[in-house]
């Protein structure tokens, strides 16, 4: 295909709101790419992790070559379990908050997933040219797929077909106990036991594991050898035909065959077992002649069962890009599934003007975003004018954007979307009620997506061990302080609330180390409150601020729980901010109730009083 044809194809299929940043970050190397269109990865680059102090520095280094691009979305695959916002890498001294990285890079969306989850998600889209089949067997359609791959560790996952796509398994199967299959492997296990009381499969079937196998077999064979790296062992076997290195590689592949068979029978992986990672693909065609497949089928009564399951080596470079791109795409689409209006947009897209086609692409790629964003943001993301957005809607037969959103939401979810709407003087009681509720729900959903989980963890830990908790708040925030006082007192935490400007500093000066102040303010700028917080910190107490993230109060606090919903409290009565502050009190309450010390107090109180009504100490969000 000529370059002009390639460029024309990219122009037709390019994402409406620009390229997407993708990364596959391992313990040693990180691979980056810009996805410019479905299946198109450009500017691929490999960076050494050791050259950077943290993940943000590495990301900025890659992006420095693309300063002219505006990036809105990114997805990272990391060699680490991923649960929640905070990620602490096990094979590298890096830790980070996903949301903090997103804000640092100015992204609208940032997903962080496990690297083998990403690899697993790439499997359904791989072609025969991306694979090398080892042995016989044919994949059964609509069946579970297994994937594992030795590298710095041993990644294990699976892919389960569903009605609307695929679901990947978040697995740490590499940490199962290693099971030897013959005397040589038992000798290797005994050698490893001299250093580790628990020897996992990953300990031996990995790059570092190959080096352990080399030393163990050398000792078993009575050989005195110098230590070799896994790369040197593979070169010694495949290039130099060194007998010891050949034996190590054959043993390694046999062990991998056994682990693959265990995964196949565990998952019922009739869709096949796929081998990825950084080691096996480098063995090339030799791997097909290795003991891998023979060991895979050596399952006694289940030999015929496993003979039907095909095994493949993933040979395409950077397969995780395909998987992480799929995960990002499904996230942006919101797993919308089939609906007639989406199909109509897709069908009529070629009849629209070039500018309207960009709006159509944005609708198809990110329907949820189009539903929830105002016209100005839709136009900006599609790089068109606001009148073009209106023309797009009218080209489809709608009166305008509001009419399109209403019908689109119904076709997408069967419900009208929650969005912010200005209450007008002419509104009926029904309309103003709906708008107030919608505006509050919309703010809560946005607030949920921006929560700093790391700060919440710190705040919960401070309150859970506090000797005393005092709430400081004035004006509209006093009702939040009273709610917090009522809840925390029920946990048998000595608690009080102050809202008198003359008493705040006097109370703060009586605090001691181990006490906690929870200061609540919309603006975070009240002089009396700031003075009291200074006095509390001087007394050795910690301060949790529920306020705007960039306010003076936030900067003085030990921990800030940010509420950045903008309300002009000098002109209007703050309403939504109060709801968000109350939500933070509820989150802290649930977090404290999960603390083992407080759970014990509830049990002891119930036992000592014999009062069945003490169950009221539990939180309604929890399963009692």
C-alpha positions, 0 to 999 in steps of 0.5 A, spaced: 500 500 500 502 506 498 504 512 503 498 516 500 493 510 501 495 509 508 494 516 509 487 516 506 485 510 510 488 513 517 484 520 515 478 516 514 479 511 521 482 516 525 479 517 532 475 524 532 479 527 539 486 525 537 491 519 538 491 515 544 497 514 548 498 506 550 504 503 554 506 496 556 510 497 562 515 492 565 520 491 571 526 492 566 523 496 559 517 500 558 514 500 551 510 506 548 506 507 542 500 512 539 494 509 537 492 513 531 486 509 529 484 502 530 489 497 529 494 503 527 500 504 532 505 509 531 511 512 534 513 505 538 519 506 542 522 502 548 525 506 554 529 503 560 525 504 566 532 504 570 533 511 567 527 514 570 525 516 577 518 515 577 513 513 572 511 520 570 518 522 568 518 516 563 511 518 560 513 525 560 520 523 556 516 519 551 511 525 550 516 530 549 517 528 542 510 529 541 509 536 544 505 538 538 499 533 539 493 534 544 492 527 548 486 526 551 486 519 553 491 514 555 492 506 558 497 503 561 499 496 562 503 495 568 507 488 570 503 489 577 496 487 580 492 493 579 486 494 584 483 501 585 487 508 584 493 507 588 499 502 584 505 500 588 509 496 583 512 489 586 518 489 581 520 496 581 520 501 587 515 505 583 508 507 586 503 512 584 496 514 584 492 513 577 488 520 578 495 524 580 498 521 574 492 523 569 492 530 572 499 531 571 499 529 564 493 533 563 489 527 560 481 526 560 482 519 561 487 514 564 486 507 565 492 502 568 491 495 568 495 489 569 499 487 563 497 480 563 490 482 563 492 487 557 495 481 553 489 476 555 484 482 552 489 482 545 488 474 544 481 474 540 483 479 535 490 476 533 491 473 526 494 466 524 500 471 522 501 473 529 502 466 532 506 460 531 502 453 533 506 448 537 503 441 536 496 439 534 489 441 536 484 446 534 480 451 538 473 451 539 469 457 538 466 461 543 471 457 549 475 460 554 482 461 552 488 461 557 495 465 557 501 465 560 508 468 559 515 467 563 519 474 563 521 477 569 516 473 573 510 469 570 504 472 568 497 468 568 491 470 565 484 467 562 479 470 557 472 468 558 467 469 552 460 473 554 454 475 550 457 482 549 465 481 548 470 478 553 472 478 560 479 477 562 481 474 569 485 478 574 490 472 576 496 471 580 497 464 578 504 464 577 505 464 585 502 457 585 506 452 588 511 449 583 510 441 582 516 437 579 514 432 574 520 427 575 527 426 579 531 432 575 525 437 577 525 434 584 532 436 585 531 443 582 526 444 587 530 441 593 536 446 590 531 452 591 528 450 597 535 451 600 534 459 599 526 459 599 521 455 604 516 457 598 517 455 591 512 458 586 512 456 579 514 463 578 520 462 581 523 457 576 519 458 570 521 465 569 528 469 567 531 469 574 528 462 574 532 459 568 538 461 572 536 457 578 535 451 574 542 452 570 545 452 577 541 446 580 542 442 574 550 444 574 550 442 581 546 435 580 551 434 574 557 435 578 559 441 574 563 447 577 560 453 573 560 461 573 553 464 573 550 466 567 544 470 565 538 467 562 540 471 555 547 467 556 544 461 557 539 461 551 545 463 547 549 458 549 543 453 548 541 455 541 547 458 538 553 455 541 549 448 542 552 447 549 550 441 552 548 444 559 545 450 556 541 445 552 539 441 558 537 447 562 532 450 556 529 443 555 528 442 562 525 450 562 520 448 556 518 442 559 516 445 566 512 451 562 508 445 558 506 442 565 504 449 568 500 450 561 497 444 562 495 445 569 492 452 566 488 448 561 485 443 565 483 449 570 480 453 566 477 448 561 481 452 555 478 449 549 479 456 546 487 454 546 493 456 551 497 462 548 504 463 550 507 470 551 512 474 555 519 476 553 523 469 553 519 464 549 518 468 543 526 469 543 527 461 542 524 462 535 522 455 531 526 451 536 521 451 541 516 447 537 521 441 537 522 442 545 519 438 550 513 443 551 508 440 547 510 433 550 509 435 557 503 439 556 499 432 553 502 428 559 496 428 563 495 421 564 487 419 564 487 427 561 492 426 555 486 425 550 483 431 553 489 436 552 491 433 545 485 437 543 487 443 546 491 447 541 497 451 544 500 457 541 506 462 541 505 469 540 510 472 535 507 479 534 511 484 537 508 488 542 501 484 543 499 488 549 498 494 545 492 491 542 489 489 548 490 495 552 487 499 546 481 494 546 480 495 554 481 503 553 476 503 547 471 499 551 471 504 556 470 510 552 464 506 549 461 505 556 460 498 553 454 501 550 452 494 546 448 494 540 442 500 539 439 502 533 441 509 533 448 508 534 447 503 527 444 509 524 449 514 525 454 509 523 450 507 517 449 515 515 456 517 516 458 517 509 453 522 507 455 527 512 460 533 511 467 532 513 466 536 519 459 532 521 463 526 520 468 528 526 462 529 530 459 522 528 466 519 530 466 522 537 459 519 538 461 512 535 467 512 539 465 515 546 457 515 546 457 516 554 461 523 553 457 526 548 451 524 552 454 528 558 458 534 556 455 540 553 456 543 546 462 547 547 466 541 549 463 536 544 465 541 539 472 542 542 473 534 542 471 533 535 475 539 533 469 543 529 464 549 531 458 549 535 454 550 529 457 544 526 454 539 532 447 542 531 447 541 523 450 534 525 444 533 529 439 536 524 442 531 519 439 525 523 432 528 523 433 531 530 431 538 532 437 540 535 443 537 540 438 536 546 433 532 542 438 528 539 441 526 547 434 525 549 433 519 544 440 517 544 440 516 551 434 512 551 437 507 545 443 507 549 440 505 556 433 506 556 433 512 560 434 519 560 441 521 562 443 525 568 446 532 567 446 539 569 441 544 568 440 551 570 433 552 574 429 557 571 424 562 574 419 559 569 420 552 571 414 548 574 415 545 581 416 538 577 421 541 573 425 544 578 425 538 582 427 534 577 433 539 575 435 539 583 435 532 583 439 531 576 444 537 578 446 533 585 446 526 582 451 529 576 455 533 581 456 526 585 458 522 579 463 527 577 465 527 585 466 520 585 470 520 579 475 525 582 476 522 589 483 522 591 483 515 594 490 515 597 488 521 601 482 518 604 486 512 606 490 517 610 484 520 613 481 514 615 487 511 618 488 518 622 481 518 625 481 510 627 487 511 631 485 518 634 484 519 641 480 525 640 476 528 634 474 535 634 470 538 628 471 546 626 466 549 621 462 555 621 456 557 617 453 552 612 458 547 614 456 547 621 451 542 619 456 537 616 460 538 622 454 536 627 453 530 622 460 528 623 460 529 631 454 524 631 457 519 627 464 518 630 461 519 637 457 512 636 464 509 634 466 511 642 471 516 639 471 522 644 468 527 639 466 535 639 464 540 634 465 547 634 462 553 630 463 559 634 469 563 632 471 565 639 471 558 641 475 555 635 482 557 637 481 556 645 479 549 643 485 548 638 490 550 644 487 545 648 489 539 643 494 534 644 498 529 639 494 524 637 488 528 637 485 530 630 481 536 627 476 535 621 476 542 619 470 544 614 469 550 609 467 551 602 472 556 601 477 554 605 479 562 607 475 564 613 481 567 618 478 564 624 478 557 622 485 558 619 487 561 626 484 555 629 488 550 625 494 553 626 493 553 633 491 545 632 498 544 628 502 547 633 499 543 639 501 537 635 494 535 633 493 532 625 488 536 621 483 533 616 481 539 611 474 538 607 475 544 603 477 546 596 484 543 594 487 549 592 485 553 598 489 556 604 486 551 609 488 545 604 495 547 604 495 547 612 492 541 613 495 534 614 490 531 609 486 534 604 479 531 602 478 536 596 471 538 594 472 542 588 465 543 586 464 551 584 459 555 588 459 562 589 457 562 596 458 569 597 451 570 592 448 564 593 446 559 598 451 553 598 447 546 596 451 541 592 458 542 596 454 541 603 452 534 600 459 532 597 462 534 604 456 530 607 458 524 603 466 525 605 463 524 612 459 518 610 466 515 607 470 516 613 465 513 617 464 506 613 472 506 613 472 507 620 467 501 621 471 497 617 477 498 622 479 492 626 479 496 632 473 499 632 469 492 630 472 489 636 469 495 640 462 494 637 463 486 639 465 488 646 460 493 647 454 488 645 457 482 649 458 487 655 451 490 655 447 484 652 443 489 648 441 487 642 440 494 640 447 495 639 447 493 632 445 500 631 453 501 631 453 498 625 453 502 618 448 501 613 452 500 607 455 494 610 453 487 610 451 486 618 
